[in-house]
Amino acid sequence: MSNSTTPAILLIDDEKHILFSYNLILKSAGMEHVMTLKDSRQVMPLLAKKNIAVVVLDLVMPYLSGIELLNKITIE
């Protein structure tokens, strides 16, 4: 995990292999600070603690859909 002052890319998807693939692609492209989450319920607490520059999220996930999560992120 990156420290809270370094901007990071946050990948959110409930499918482990998708997260692994995106993480691998981004890191091989030189992106050093990539974080991943499988559970959409963990996103808001993480955003409150970490410096996230970009969020890439799945639209269809359990608990909160990508659209619901995007609405929460933009409101807060």
Secondary structure, DSSP 8 states (H G I E B T S, - for coil): ---TTS-EEEEE-S-HHHHHHHHHHHHHTT---EEEES-GGGHHHHHHHS-EEEEEE-SS-SSS-HHHHHHHHHH-
